[in-house]
Structures are given as C-alpha cells and as structure tokens.
Amino acid sequence: MKRYSHVKCIEDVIEDDIVVFKKGEIYKITGFDYRSLVYYVEPEYDEDGTLPDEFVIMALDRRFMFIIL
C-alpha cells in the first residue's frame, strides 16, 4: 500500500454551508488509520474557527485524488 502525503480535491466539499475543501486545492494528510482505511486531512483555513483541526476521508472517496509529493 502506498503512503500518500497529500490529497487533491476534485470537487468542492461543503458541510453546514461551509466550504471545507476547495476544488483544485491540495491538502496535507496528517494521518492514516489502517483498521478503518481512513485518512486524516487538514481542512481549508477557517477564519471563524468553526472547522475541526482535521477531517476524516475514506480511502475510496471519489471527491479526492491521493498523491505523493
């Protein structure tokens, strides 16, 4: 299994009317859980502080392309 370092967002990811990940942007992967096959990713900068420090992305999520930088 490859050890990806970043994800590229393929389409905007919106939660609670807030754009968490923007299309075309690259985000750093902060961790990986081998048991559940999920990646932990830092979200877009949030001025209001309403977003958590990291989000969980499934390994098969088609909204993201996993890359090695």
Helices and strands as residue ranges (DSSP letters): E 6-9, E 13-15, E 18-21, E 26-33, E 38-41, E 55-58, E 64-67
